[in-house]
């Protein structure tokens, strides 16, 4: 499924997907007959592939140690909560004391997936391009984060959202009303 679909620029070209599968591992959700319905790849932060290298470049010195990266989901996006549930525990174990990052390309379709990442215990940390890749939402697992009173920012207000994220704030929750998503941001 991952090698056949070009659902994200992280999964192009096919040879890069095969390299990602060789150094990482895939998690998936299967249907009643064992057919794959949704999948994502977990990579070590130190992997010699473009996605991990781009994240290391963004992180600077923080990206030099252990950690894991969850690539964007492929397949049935309605299964993302189950997919994250299957991937996060092993990713945290593989990361050891290092961070667990998740990458999601910033497309109109992906905006509907933001609440699933936040509900899974990930915090939105940045919105930025990773090298030649399109703009990406970057999430990280922040265990034991002290959540102050949140500031609610509409997802459509990209300027304010970018300003708060650049100051070290993280989105830790979301609320959807009347078709518009609002994010709860707190300082980390």
SEKOL-877011 format. One record per residue: x, y, z of N, C-alpha, C in turn; residue in one letter. Coordinates in Angstrom, 3 decimals. Example, Ala and Ser with C-alpha at 12.3 -4.5 7.8 and 13.67 -1.06 7.14 Angstrom:
<rolos>
+----------+----------+----------+----------+----------+----------+----------+----------+----------+------+
!      n_X !      n_Y !      n_Z !     ca_X !     ca_Y !     ca_Z !      c_X !      c_Y !      c_Z ! resn !
+----------+----------+----------+----------+----------+----------+----------+----------+----------+------+
!   13.190 !   -5.690 !    7.800 !   12.300 !   -4.500 !    7.800 !   13.200 !   -3.300 !    7.800 !    A !
!   12.850 !   -2.250 !    7.080 !   13.670 !   -1.060 !    7.140 !   12.900 !    0.030 !    7.870 !    S !
+----------+----------+----------+----------+----------+----------+----------+----------+----------+------+
</rolos>
This chain:
<rolos>
+----------+----------+----------+----------+----------+----------+----------+----------+----------+------+
!      n_X !      n_Y !      n_Z !     ca_X !     ca_Y !     ca_Z !      c_X !      c_Y !      c_Z ! resn !
+----------+----------+----------+----------+----------+----------+----------+----------+----------+------+
!    0.824 !   -1.187 !    0.000 !    0.000 !    0.000 !    0.000 !    0.873 !    1.257 !    0.000 !    X !
!    1.873 !    1.288 !    0.866 !    2.735 !    2.469 !    0.948 !    3.570 !    2.652 !   -0.314 !    X !
!    4.021 !    1.558 !   -0.902 !    4.858 !    1.653 !   -2.096 !    4.036 !    1.921 !   -3.347 !    X !
!    2.742 !    1.630 !   -3.313 !    1.905 !    1.811 !   -4.498 !    1.273 !    3.183 !   -4.570 !    X !
!    1.047 !    3.817 !   -3.450 !    0.319 !    5.089 !   -3.436 !    1.264 !    6.257 !   -3.319 !    X !
!    0.902 !    7.323 !   -3.980 !    1.649 !    8.570 !   -3.836 !    0.728 !    9.570 !   -3.158 !    X !
!    0.456 !    9.321 !   -1.888 !   -0.481 !   10.143 !   -1.132 !    0.175 !   11.376 !   -0.548 !    X !
!    1.466 !   11.422 !   -0.536 !    2.176 !   12.509 !    0.119 !    3.533 !   12.656 !   -0.539 !    X !
!    4.072 !   13.855 !   -0.522 !    5.402 !   14.036 !   -1.109 !    6.465 !   13.300 !   -0.303 !    X !
!    6.182 !   12.934 !    0.953 !    7.132 !   12.142 !    1.725 !    7.273 !   10.746 !    1.148 !    X !
!    6.254 !   10.279 !    0.415 !    6.265 !    8.934 !   -0.143 !    6.632 !    8.927 !   -1.625 !    X !
!    7.368 !    9.922 !   -2.089 !    7.816 !    9.950 !   -3.479 !    9.314 !   10.101 !   -3.503 !    X !
!   10.025 !    9.554 !   -4.397 !    9.624 !    8.520 !   -5.341 !    9.510 !    7.165 !   -4.652 !    X !
!    9.106 !    6.168 !   -5.411 !    8.891 !    4.834 !   -4.860 !   10.174 !    4.296 !   -4.217 !    X !
!   11.322 !    4.596 !   -4.814 !   12.591 !    4.111 !   -4.253 !   12.817 !    4.658 !   -2.840 !    X !
!   12.368 !    5.894 !   -2.571 !   12.500 !    6.472 !   -1.227 !   11.594 !    5.736 !   -0.244 !    X !
!   10.408 !    5.334 !   -0.688 !    9.499 !    4.567 !    0.173 !   10.145 !    3.237 !    0.543 !    X !
!   10.761 !    2.593 !   -0.424 !   11.414 !    1.312 !   -0.140 !   12.573 !    1.497 !    0.833 !    X !
!   13.320 !    2.596 !    0.718 !   14.392 !    2.888 !    1.675 !   13.804 !    3.140 !    3.063 !    X !
!   12.667 !    3.862 !    3.116 !   12.024 !    4.136 !    4.402 !   11.579 !    2.835 !    5.062 !    X !
!   11.018 !    1.928 !    4.271 !   10.574 !    0.650 !    4.822 !   11.760 !   -0.198 !    5.282 !    X !
!   12.902 !   -0.048 !    4.622 !   14.082 !   -0.826 !    4.997 !   14.662 !   -0.369 !    6.338 !    X !
!   14.604 !    0.932 !    6.637 !   15.201 !    1.435 !    7.884 !   14.177 !    1.640 !    8.995 !    X !
!   12.907 !    1.661 !    8.648 !   11.860 !    1.884 !    9.640 !   10.931 !    0.694 !    9.709 !    X !
!    9.715 !    0.963 !   10.112 !    8.701 !   -0.080 !   10.120 !    7.359 !    0.540 !    9.806 !    X !
!    6.458 !   -0.286 !    9.291 !    5.132 !    0.189 !    8.910 !    4.105 !   -0.312 !    9.917 !    X !
!    3.138 !    0.535 !   10.202 !    1.995 !    0.169 !   11.027 !    0.769 !    0.288 !   10.151 !    X !
!   -0.192 !   -0.581 !   10.367 !   -1.371 !   -0.521 !    9.529 !   -2.616 !   -0.989 !   10.237 !    X !
!   -3.724 !   -0.706 !    9.587 !   -5.036 !   -1.176 !   10.015 !   -5.579 !   -1.991 !    8.854 !    X !
!   -6.003 !   -3.211 !    9.141 !   -6.487 !   -4.107 !    8.094 !   -7.985 !   -4.318 !    8.216 !    X !
!   -8.582 !   -4.692 !    7.092 !  -10.006 !   -4.982 !    7.039 !  -10.293 !   -6.397 !    7.499 !    X !
!  -11.561 !   -6.819 !    7.418 !  -11.948 !   -8.140 !    7.917 !  -11.292 !   -9.302 !    7.169 !    X !
!  -10.889 !   -9.088 !    5.923 !  -10.232 !  -10.148 !    5.153 !   -8.711 !   -9.989 !    5.141 !    X !
!   -8.188 !   -9.135 !    6.002 !   -6.749 !   -8.933 !    6.090 !   -6.192 !   -7.954 !    5.079 !    X !
!   -7.066 !   -7.287 !    4.334 !   -6.597 !   -6.320 !    3.340 !   -6.195 !   -5.024 !    4.038 !    X !
!   -5.082 !   -4.413 !    3.614 !   -4.647 !   -3.163 !    4.246 !   -5.594 !   -2.018 !    3.905 !    X !
!   -6.005 !   -1.282 !    4.934 !   -6.909 !   -0.144 !    4.739 !   -6.209 !    1.189 !    4.969 !    X !
!   -5.265 !    1.216 !    5.899 !   -4.531 !    2.448 !    6.210 !   -3.171 !    2.047 !    6.769 !    X !
!   -2.167 !    2.908 !    6.527 !   -0.816 !    2.599 !    6.999 !   -0.018 !    3.879 !    7.189 !    X !
!    1.043 !    3.768 !    7.974 !    2.029 !    4.844 !    8.123 !    3.365 !    4.208 !    8.478 !    X !
!    4.434 !    4.933 !    8.202 !    5.783 !    4.440 !    8.475 !    6.352 !    5.182 !    9.679 !    X !
!    7.033 !    4.432 !   10.543 !    7.799 !    5.034 !   11.635 !    9.273 !    4.908 !   11.279 !    X !
!    9.991 !    6.020 !   11.398 !   11.422 !    6.051 !   11.088 !   12.207 !    6.489 !   12.309 !    X !
!   13.417 !    5.959 !   12.474 !   14.290 !    6.552 !   13.485 !   14.671 !    7.961 !   13.031 !    X !
!   14.797 !    8.874 !   13.949 !   15.177 !   10.247 !   13.615 !   16.550 !   10.285 !   12.944 !    X !
!   17.361 !    9.274 !   13.201 !   18.705 !    9.214 !   12.622 !   18.743 !    8.531 !   11.258 !    X !
!   17.595 !    8.131 !   10.716 !   17.558 !    7.405 !    9.439 !   18.128 !    8.249 !    8.303 !    X !
!   18.773 !    7.571 !    7.376 !   19.370 !    8.236 !    6.219 !   18.352 !    8.282 !    5.075 !    X !
!   17.246 !    8.965 !    5.327 !   16.215 !    9.189 !    4.309 !   15.830 !   10.662 !    4.353 !    X !
!   15.249 !   11.153 !    3.271 !   14.991 !   12.584 !    3.139 !   14.082 !   13.142 !    4.232 !    X !
!   13.011 !   12.435 !    4.585 !   12.069 !   12.958 !    5.577 !   12.743 !   13.152 !    6.937 !    X !
!   13.493 !   12.162 !    7.390 !   14.176 !   12.275 !    8.685 !   15.261 !   13.349 !    8.635 !    X !
!   15.980 !   13.430 !    7.519 !   17.029 !   14.446 !    7.387 !   16.436 !   15.853 !    7.417 !    X !
!   15.288 !   16.044 !    6.767 !   14.640 !   17.359 !    6.760 !   14.196 !   17.744 !    8.162 !    X !
!   13.663 !   16.793 !    8.917 !   13.242 !   17.086 !   10.288 !   14.458 !   17.380 !   11.171 !    X !
!   15.536 !   16.635 !   10.991 !   16.761 !   16.908 !   11.763 !   17.277 !   18.312 !   11.474 !    X !
!   17.216 !   18.724 !   10.212 !   17.677 !   20.063 !    9.850 !   16.822 !   21.123 !   10.540 !    X !
!   15.514 !   20.911 !   10.597 !   14.618 !   21.843 !   11.277 !   14.921 !   21.896 !   12.775 !    X !
!   15.179 !   20.745 !   13.385 !   15.394 !   20.672 !   14.830 !   16.767 !   21.172 !   15.260 !    X !
!   17.719 !   21.187 !   14.365 !   19.068 !   21.619 !   14.728 !   19.702 !   20.638 !   15.691 !    X !
!   20.327 !   21.137 !   16.744 !   21.022 !   20.271 !   17.706 !   20.073 !   19.306 !   18.407 !    X !
!   18.809 !   19.686 !   18.559 !   17.846 !   18.800 !   19.218 !   17.591 !   17.544 !   18.397 !    X !
!   17.850 !   17.597 !   17.099 !   17.587 !   16.459 !   16.232 !   18.736 !   15.482 !   16.120 !    X !
!   19.775 !   15.663 !   16.918 !   20.955 !   14.811 !   16.790 !   20.850 !   13.525 !   17.596 !    X !
!   19.945 !   13.442 !   18.531 !   19.852 !   12.266 !   19.391 !   18.823 !   11.268 !   18.903 !    X !
!   18.386 !   10.450 !   19.834 !   17.382 !    9.436 !   19.526 !   16.036 !   10.096 !   19.309 !    X !
!   15.177 !    9.381 !   18.660 !   13.828 !    9.858 !   18.423 !   13.204 !    9.088 !   17.283 !    X !
!   11.927 !    9.313 !   17.068 !   11.190 !    8.657 !   15.993 !   10.367 !    9.678 !   15.237 !    X !
!   10.089 !    9.343 !   13.985 !    9.266 !   10.179 !   13.117 !    8.154 !    9.312 !   12.549 !    X !
!    6.905 !    9.753 !   12.693 !    5.779 !    9.082 !   12.055 !    5.438 !    9.846 !   10.785 !    X !
!    5.495 !    9.160 !    9.655 !    5.183 !    9.772 !    8.367 !    3.665 !    9.900 !    8.220 !    X !
!    3.192 !   10.666 !    7.238 !    1.746 !   10.850 !    7.059 !    1.021 !    9.530 !    6.783 !    X !
!   -0.259 !    9.473 !    7.122 !   -1.032 !    8.256 !    6.868 !   -1.350 !    8.109 !    5.384 !    X !
!   -1.519 !    6.867 !    4.977 !   -1.921 !    6.532 !    3.616 !   -3.140 !    5.636 !    3.729 !    X !
!   -4.106 !    5.824 !    2.858 !   -5.282 !    4.967 !    2.851 !   -6.487 !    5.663 !    3.448 !    X !
!   -7.344 !    4.891 !    4.094 !   -8.604 !    5.380 !    4.651 !   -8.316 !    6.298 !    5.842 !    X !
!   -8.497 !    7.580 !    5.629 !   -8.158 !    8.561 !    6.669 !   -9.098 !    8.507 !    7.874 !    X !
!  -10.259 !    7.898 !    7.722 !  -11.164 !    7.788 !    8.869 !  -10.605 !    6.826 !    9.920 !    X !
!   -9.620 !    6.027 !    9.547 !   -9.002 !    5.082 !   10.480 !   -7.784 !    5.662 !   11.193 !    X !
!   -7.538 !    6.965 !   11.030 !   -6.362 !    7.586 !   11.645 !   -6.298 !    7.402 !   13.163 !    X !
!   -7.392 !    7.542 !   13.921 !   -7.274 !    7.313 !   15.371 !   -6.756 !    5.911 !   15.712 !    X !
!   -7.254 !    4.888 !   15.018 !   -6.784 !    3.525 !   15.260 !   -5.326 !    3.371 !   14.834 !    X !
!   -4.971 !    3.991 !   13.717 !   -3.606 !    3.914 !   13.210 !   -2.622 !    4.576 !   14.177 !    X !
!   -2.975 !    5.747 !   14.686 !   -2.113 !    6.417 !   15.665 !   -2.021 !    5.600 !   16.951 !    X !
!   -3.134 !    4.990 !   17.349 !   -3.118 !    4.132 !   18.532 !   -2.167 !    2.959 !   18.373 !    X !
!   -2.100 !    2.406 !   17.158 !   -1.204 !    1.277 !   16.897 !    0.250 !    1.716 !   16.795 !    X !
!    0.505 !    2.928 !   16.329 !    1.877 !    3.367 !   16.049 !    2.551 !    4.090 !   17.213 !    X !
!    1.802 !    4.820 !   18.030 !    2.437 !    5.681 !   19.036 !    3.160 !    4.928 !   20.155 !    X !
!    2.581 !    3.864 !   20.659 !    3.232 !    3.142 !   21.763 !    4.575 !    2.561 !   21.317 !    X !
!    4.632 !    1.831 !   20.188 !    5.948 !    1.344 !   19.753 !    6.903 !    2.477 !   19.382 !    X !
!    6.390 !    3.552 !   18.783 !    7.260 !    4.681 !   18.418 !    7.880 !    5.297 !   19.668 !    X !
!    7.104 !    5.437 !   20.733 !    7.643 !    5.976 !   21.995 !    8.694 !    5.038 !   22.576 !    X !
!    8.450 !    3.748 !   22.474 !    9.419 !    2.772 !   22.979 !   10.717 !    2.846 !   22.165 !    X !
!   10.601 !    2.946 !   20.844 !   11.794 !    3.020 !   19.989 !   12.545 !    4.332 !   20.184 !    X !
!   11.826 !    5.401 !   20.491 !   12.464 !    6.711 !   20.673 !   13.255 !    6.774 !   21.970 !    X !
!   12.945 !    5.899 !   22.914 !   13.619 !    5.946 !   24.211 !   13.323 !    7.270 !   24.885 !    X !
!   14.355 !    7.980 !   25.278 !   14.178 !    9.289 !   25.915 !   14.033 !   10.393 !   24.880 !    X !
!   14.146 !   10.046 !   23.603 !   14.043 !   11.057 !   22.551 !   12.599 !   11.391 !   22.214 !    X !
!   12.411 !   12.403 !   21.396 !   11.060 !   12.833 !   21.034 !   10.433 !   11.935 !   19.975 !    X !
!    9.125 !   11.940 !   19.939 !    8.374 !   11.304 !   18.858 !    7.712 !   12.425 !   18.080 !    X !
!    8.023 !   12.502 !   16.797 !    7.460 !   13.519 !   15.917 !    6.513 !   12.856 !   14.937 !    X !
!    5.497 !   13.576 !   14.519 !    4.590 !   13.122 !   13.464 !    4.487 !   14.237 !   12.438 !    X !
!    4.519 !   13.855 !   11.175 !    4.482 !   14.808 !   10.070 !    3.197 !   14.589 !    9.288 !    X !
!    2.520 !   15.678 !    8.971 !    1.310 !   15.631 !    8.155 !    1.375 !   16.785 !    7.178 !    X !
!    1.287 !   16.474 !    5.886 !    1.335 !   17.558 !    4.908 !    0.153 !   18.488 !    5.094 !    X !
!    0.392 !   19.772 !    4.946 !   -0.644 !   20.789 !    5.126 !   -1.426 !   20.958 !    3.828 !    X !
!   -2.447 !   20.144 !    3.685 !   -3.351 !   20.224 !    2.540 !   -4.752 !   20.480 !    3.070 !    X !
!   -5.672 !   20.942 !    2.217 !   -7.047 !   21.144 !    2.697 !   -7.654 !   19.865 !    3.286 !    X !
!   -7.354 !   18.705 !    2.711 !   -7.869 !   17.439 !    3.250 !   -7.279 !   17.129 !    4.621 !    X !
!   -6.028 !   17.505 !    4.830 !   -5.337 !   17.171 !    6.078 !   -5.862 !   17.964 !    7.265 !    X !
!   -6.442 !   19.128 !    7.030 !   -6.938 !   19.936 !    8.148 !   -7.975 !   19.184 !    8.974 !    X !
!   -8.733 !   18.304 !    8.334 !   -9.723 !   17.515 !    9.064 !   -9.071 !   16.478 !    9.977 !    X !
!   -7.792 !   16.177 !    9.748 !   -7.093 !   15.164 !   10.538 !   -6.413 !   15.728 !   11.780 !    X !
!   -6.263 !   17.052 !   11.860 !   -5.569 !   17.665 !   13.001 !   -6.144 !   17.229 !   14.350 !    X !
!   -7.480 !   17.228 !   14.533 !   -8.007 !   16.814 !   15.842 !   -7.608 !   15.394 !   16.236 !    X !
!   -7.480 !   14.481 !   15.282 !   -7.095 !   13.102 !   15.615 !   -5.685 !   13.055 !   16.196 !    X !
!   -4.772 !   13.846 !   15.654 !   -3.411 !   13.897 !   16.192 !   -3.417 !   14.480 !   17.604 !    X !
!   -4.181 !   15.540 !   17.815 !   -4.237 !   16.166 !   19.140 !   -4.894 !   15.234 !   20.153 !    X !
!   -5.964 !   14.536 !   19.740 !   -6.638 !   13.595 !   20.636 !   -5.740 !   12.415 !   21.002 !    X !
!   -4.772 !   12.097 !   20.150 !   -3.855 !   10.983 !   20.412 !   -2.737 !   11.372 !   21.379 !    X !
!   -2.737 !   12.622 !   21.838 !   -1.722 !   13.053 !   22.794 !   -0.533 !   13.754 !   22.170 !    X !
!   -0.628 !   14.072 !   20.889 !    0.433 !   14.823 !   20.225 !    0.090 !   16.302 !   20.277 !    X !
!    1.096 !   17.141 !   20.269 !    0.898 !   18.593 !   20.283 !    1.429 !   19.162 !   18.974 !    X !
!    0.662 !   20.050 !   18.372 !    1.102 !   20.719 !   17.153 !    2.193 !   21.705 !   17.525 !    X !
!    3.386 !   21.546 !   16.936 !    4.520 !   22.385 !   17.303 !    4.914 !   23.377 !   16.220 !    X !
!    4.643 !   23.045 !   14.946 !    5.087 !   23.945 !   13.874 !    4.323 !   23.666 !   12.590 !    X !
!    4.308 !   24.657 !   11.735 !    3.804 !   24.539 !   10.368 !    4.892 !   25.117 !    9.487 !    X !
!    5.562 !   24.250 !    8.758 !    6.676 !   24.731 !    7.937 !    7.012 !   23.704 !    6.869 !    X !
!    7.649 !   24.172 !    5.776 !    8.119 !   23.213 !    4.775 !    9.345 !   22.467 !    5.295 !    X !
!    9.481 !   21.235 !    4.916 !   10.676 !   20.455 !    5.237 !   11.436 !   20.256 !    3.937 !    X !
!   12.507 !   21.001 !    3.744 !   13.311 !   20.986 !    2.514 !   12.419 !   21.176 !    1.303 !    X !
!   12.456 !   20.269 !    0.348 !   11.683 !   20.406 !   -0.873 !   10.248 !   19.948 !   -0.727 !    X !
!    9.858 !   19.534 !    0.448 !    8.506 !   19.040 !    0.656 !    7.554 !   20.208 !    0.836 !    X !
!    6.298 !   19.948 !    0.588 !    5.304 !   20.998 !    0.777 !    5.190 !   21.331 !    2.264 !    X !
!    4.506 !   22.429 !    2.610 !    4.357 !   22.751 !    4.039 !    3.757 !   21.580 !    4.818 !    X !
!    4.286 !   21.358 !    6.005 !    3.866 !   20.227 !    6.833 !    3.477 !   20.704 !    8.223 !    X !
!    2.476 !   20.044 !    8.801 !    2.158 !   20.201 !   10.211 !    3.120 !   19.284 !   10.949 !    X !
!    3.794 !   19.788 !   11.971 !    4.725 !   18.985 !   12.761 !    4.183 !   18.847 !   14.176 !    X !
!    3.961 !   17.623 !   14.582 !    3.441 !   17.307 !   15.909 !    4.537 !   16.615 !   16.699 !    X !
!    4.517 !   16.770 !   18.011 !    5.431 !   16.000 !   18.853 !    4.697 !   15.557 !   20.105 !    X !
!    5.200 !   14.484 !   20.655 !    4.644 !   13.983 !   21.912 !    5.322 !   14.754 !   23.030 !    X !
!    4.524 !   15.363 !   23.871 !    5.048 !   16.171 !   24.970 !    4.518 !   15.570 !   26.274 !    X !
!    5.212 !   14.541 !   26.810 !    4.715 !   13.924 !   28.037 !    4.818 !   14.864 !   29.223 !    X !
!    3.789 !   14.864 !   30.032 !    3.788 !   15.658 !   31.257 !    3.800 !   17.157 !   31.037 !    X !
!    3.314 !   17.604 !   29.885 !    3.321 !   19.039 !   29.616 !    2.339 !   19.742 !   30.549 !    X !
!    2.774 !   20.808 !   31.154 !    1.928 !   21.608 !   32.027 !    1.047 !   22.491 !   31.147 !    X !
!   -0.221 !   22.191 !   31.104 !   -1.116 !   22.935 !   30.234 !   -1.701 !   24.134 !   30.965 !    X !
!   -1.275 !   25.296 !   30.544 !   -1.817 !   26.537 !   31.087 !   -3.182 !   26.780 !   30.444 !    X !
!   -3.828 !   27.841 !   30.854 !   -5.104 !   28.210 !   30.242 !   -4.863 !   28.456 !   28.749 !    X !
!   -5.581 !   27.730 !   27.864 !   -5.290 !   27.858 !   26.434 !   -5.834 !   29.145 !   25.819 !    X !
!   -5.203 !   29.505 !   24.725 !   -5.681 !   30.584 !   23.866 !   -6.278 !   29.894 !   22.648 !    X !
!   -7.531 !   30.206 !   22.323 !   -8.208 !   29.556 !   21.203 !   -8.002 !   30.378 !   19.939 !    X !
!   -7.472 !   29.720 !   18.903 !   -7.159 !   30.387 !   17.639 !   -7.827 !   29.615 !   16.505 !    X !
!   -8.614 !   30.295 !   15.662 !   -9.205 !   29.606 !   14.508 !   -8.108 !   29.080 !   13.580 !    X !
!   -8.292 !   27.886 !   13.069 !   -7.320 !   27.302 !   12.154 !   -7.142 !   28.173 !   10.920 !    X !
!   -8.184 !   28.878 !   10.536 !   -8.109 !   29.753 !    9.361 !   -7.214 !   30.973 !    9.601 !    X !
!   -6.962 !   31.324 !   10.854 !   -6.111 !   32.477 !   11.175 !   -4.647 !   32.027 !   11.192 !    X !
!   -4.117 !   31.738 !   10.008 !   -2.767 !   31.184 !    9.888 !   -1.695 !   32.135 !   10.408 !    X !
!   -1.890 !   33.432 !   10.252 !   -0.872 !   34.390 !   10.707 !   -0.715 !   34.323 !   12.230 !    X !
!   -1.825 !   34.341 !   12.956 !   -1.753 !   34.282 !   14.424 !   -1.252 !   32.916 !   14.884 !    X !
!   -1.719 !   31.872 !   14.217 !   -1.281 !   30.521 !   14.548 !    0.233 !   30.394 !   14.366 !    X !
!    0.743 !   30.879 !   13.237 !    2.187 !   30.813 !   12.973 !    2.975 !   31.638 !   13.993 !    X !
!    2.442 !   32.797 !   14.366 !    3.144 !   33.648 !   15.338 !    3.264 !   32.950 !   16.692 !    X !
!    2.185 !   32.330 !   17.158 !    2.236 !   31.643 !   18.455 !    3.130 !   30.404 !   18.397 !    X !
!    3.034 !   29.632 !   17.313 !    3.883 !   28.449 !   17.180 !    5.357 !   28.840 !   17.146 !    X !
!    5.673 !   29.956 !   16.485 !    7.075 !   30.385 !   16.397 !    7.623 !   30.849 !   17.749 !    X !
!    6.727 !   31.201 !   18.675 !    7.162 !   31.610 !   20.019 !    7.217 !   30.441 !   20.993 !    X !
!    7.088 !   29.216 !   20.471 !    7.207 !   28.042 !   21.329 !    5.897 !   27.529 !   21.893 !    X !
!    4.775 !   28.053 !   21.431 !    3.493 !   27.551 !   21.888 !    3.166 !   26.279 !   21.116 !    X !
!    2.260 !   25.468 !   21.650 !    1.823 !   24.234 !   20.998 !    0.313 !   24.149 !   21.032 !    X !
!   -0.257 !   23.610 !   19.967 !   -1.693 !   23.326 !   19.963 !   -1.891 !   21.988 !   20.654 !    X !
!   -2.732 !   21.973 !   21.679 !   -2.923 !   20.768 !   22.479 !   -4.348 !   20.244 !   22.431 !    X !
!   -5.235 !   20.969 !   21.783 !   -6.620 !   20.542 !   21.679 !   -7.293 !   21.242 !   20.526 !    X !
!   -8.494 !   20.775 !   20.212 !   -9.240 !   21.394 !   19.119 !  -10.727 !   21.296 !   19.389 !    X !
!  -11.444 !   22.127 !   18.680 !  -12.901 !   22.158 !   18.774 !  -13.423 !   22.516 !   17.391 !    X !
!  -14.400 !   21.771 !   16.912 !  -14.986 !   22.058 !   15.608 !  -16.438 !   22.453 !   15.806 !    X !
!  -16.767 !   23.656 !   15.370 !  -18.138 !   24.145 !   15.436 !  -18.471 !   24.810 !   14.118 !    X !
!  -19.645 !   24.540 !   13.614 !  -20.127 !   25.132 !   12.364 !  -19.121 !   24.944 !   11.233 !    X !
!  -18.460 !   23.791 !   11.201 !  -17.527 !   23.480 !   10.130 !  -16.177 !   24.153 !   10.233 !    X !
!  -15.929 !   24.921 !   11.289 !  -14.643 !   25.602 !   11.455 !  -13.914 !   25.013 !   12.659 !    X !
!  -12.639 !   24.744 !   12.492 !  -11.825 !   24.187 !   13.569 !  -11.075 !   25.301 !   14.282 !    X !
!  -11.107 !   25.242 !   15.607 !  -10.376 !   26.180 !   16.450 !   -9.396 !   25.371 !   17.282 !    X !
!   -8.152 !   25.840 !   17.385 !   -7.114 !   25.131 !   18.122 !   -6.850 !   25.795 !   19.468 !    X !
!   -6.617 !   24.973 !   20.489 !   -6.247 !   25.458 !   21.822 !   -4.733 !   25.470 !   21.910 !    X !
!   -4.139 !   26.655 !   22.068 !   -2.686 !   26.786 !   22.140 !   -2.246 !   27.166 !   23.546 !    X !
!   -1.142 !   26.537 !   23.983 !   -0.552 !   26.803 !   25.296 !    0.952 !   26.947 !   25.130 !    X !
!    1.592 !   27.727 !   26.005 !    3.058 !   27.766 !   25.972 !    3.617 !   26.448 !   26.491 !    X !
!    4.720 !   26.021 !   25.917 !    5.352 !   24.763 !   26.355 !    6.439 !   25.080 !   27.351 !    X !
+----------+----------+----------+----------+----------+----------+----------+----------+----------+------+
</rolos>
